[in-house]
Amino acid sequence: GTNLIANSAPKSTSGWQQSAGGSGSWTLSLVDCSSSTYGKAIRATSNNAAGGGIHKQPVDYTKLVKNEYYTLSAWIRASKNCRVNFINITTEWKYYSYTDKLTGSGSHSNIIYLSTGIENGMWIEVHSLKLEKGTKSSSWSPAPQDIDDSITTVDNKCTNYSTTSQMNSAINQKANE
């Protein structure tokens, strides 16, 4: 299915937010991860022993349909065994998926939330997050917005050259450096 979450592999912390319960405080960072599509994962580190974690909104949550089923999947690990939402997380990378019916409306986020057993300095890491319509998870794929952004990046690089000879000249100059 179509991934409804942009930058979910991730390439940066853009669009990812810390989610703190009560007096919770979490720090987000991008860490190396050899098993991730782009070699990175998001890490949420607890700054105190209060509940919290990370969340990522869908590209356009207004397009989520009430009373439809959605499946959230991701690769997750933690610094110690713990419980996130409804699942037990281990210290090893593991693929998790969860399906539920959307019953509310408004600004929906996909929260990966630790609520018990939290210690200062504890962390959770996530990569290849995918939200898709339906009751079955499928392999990770980028959101359509991610593909559009990649095309725009390449297009912007190409606009610096008005002719093929200018591009070839720039390539030769870089190769001779």
N, C-alpha and C positions, 0 to 999 in steps of 0.2 A: 504494500500500500504506500501511498504518498506520505512522506514524513512532514508533519505539521510544525516542526520545530527547526528554526534556522540555527546555524553554528552549533550543531549538536554533537559534532565529532570530538572536540572543538578545535578551532585554530587560535582562538583568543578567549578572553573572559567577557567579551562583548555580549550583552543581553543576559548574562548569568547574574543572579543576585543572591545575596545571603538571606536566609530566612531565620529569624531569631524569635524564640518564644519567651515571653516575660522579659527577663533581664539578660537574655542570651545575646552573645556577640560572636560572630564567625568571620573569618578572613578567607577570601577566595584567592586562589592563585592557579596559574597554569603550570603543570608539571610534565616532565618527560614520561612517556608511556609507550613502550615498544609494541604493545598489542593493539594500540589505537590506530584508526585509519590514517590520521595525520601525525601520529607520534606524540600526541599530547592528551592530557586528561585535566579535568577541573578538580581541584582539591579544595574542600571546605574544612578549615581548621577551627576548632572551638577555642575561643579566648577565655572561656570560663565554663563552669560545669552546668550550664543551662541548656535546655532543648533548642534545636534548630538544625540548620543544614543549608541546602541550596534549592533554588527553583529557577525554572526557565519557562517563559510564556510561549505559547504557540505563535506562529507567524501572524495569524489573524484570528484571535479567539472568538470574534463575532461570527465566524463561520462554523463554529462547533454547534452541533444540533442537539437540542434537549431531547432526552429519552433515547438517544442512540448510544451504542456501545463503542468505546474507544480502548485501545490497548497501548500501554506505556511500557517500553522495554529499554534496557540499558545494561552496560557492563559496569559493575560496581564492586568496590572493595573498601575495607576500613582498616584503621590502625589496630583495632581489636574487634573481636566478634561482638555484634550488637544487633539491635532490631531497628530497621528503617521502615516506616509506615507499617505494612503488614508482613514484612519479610525479614528473615534472619540473614544478616550479612556476615561474611567471613573476611579474613585477612587476604584471601586469594581472589584474583579476578574471577568473577562469575557472572554469567548472563542471567538477568532476571526479567520477568514480564508480569504485568498485572493488567487485568481487564475489568472494566466497570462501566455501568450505565451513567451517563451524564444526566444528573437530575436537577441541577441548578442552572443559573444563568449569570452572566457578568464576566468579570476578569478572571478567567481560569488560569491557574499556574500549575505546573507539574512539580510538586514539591517532593524532594527527597529529604525526609525529616527524621532526625533522631530525637527520641523523646525520653528514653530511659538509659541509665548507665553511662551518662556522658561525663567525661573527665576533661579538665583543662588540657589543651594540646592534642586532644583526640581529633582524628581527621577521617573523612570519607572522600573517595575519589570516584569520578563518573566519566565515562566516555560512551560514544555511540548511542546517545539518547534518541529514542524515536517514539513519537505519538502518531498513531494511525487509527483511522476509522475501522471498526470491526472487532471481532473477538479473537483473532489470531495474530501473533507477532510475525513479522517477516524480517529478513536481513536488513541491516542498516543501509540507508540511502540518504543522500543529501536532500534537504528541502528544495523545492523549485527555486526559492529565493537565493539559495546558496549557488546554484548553477547560474542564475542570472547575474549574480555579483561577480562570479568568476569570468563570465563572458565580458562584462563591463570592464573588468581589470585588464584583460587582454586587449580589448578594443582601445582602451585609453593608452596603453603602451604603444600600440600601432599608430595612433594619431600623431605621434611625434615625427613620423616619417611620411612625407607626401609622395615619395616615389620609391620604387624597388631599389634603384641605385643608391638613394640616400640610406636605406636600411642596410644594404650590403656594405656600404662604406662604413657605417657605424659598427657593424659586426666585425669587419676587418680591422678597424681601429682598435676595438676592444680586444681582439685576438692577438694583436701585436704589442699590447701593453705588458 
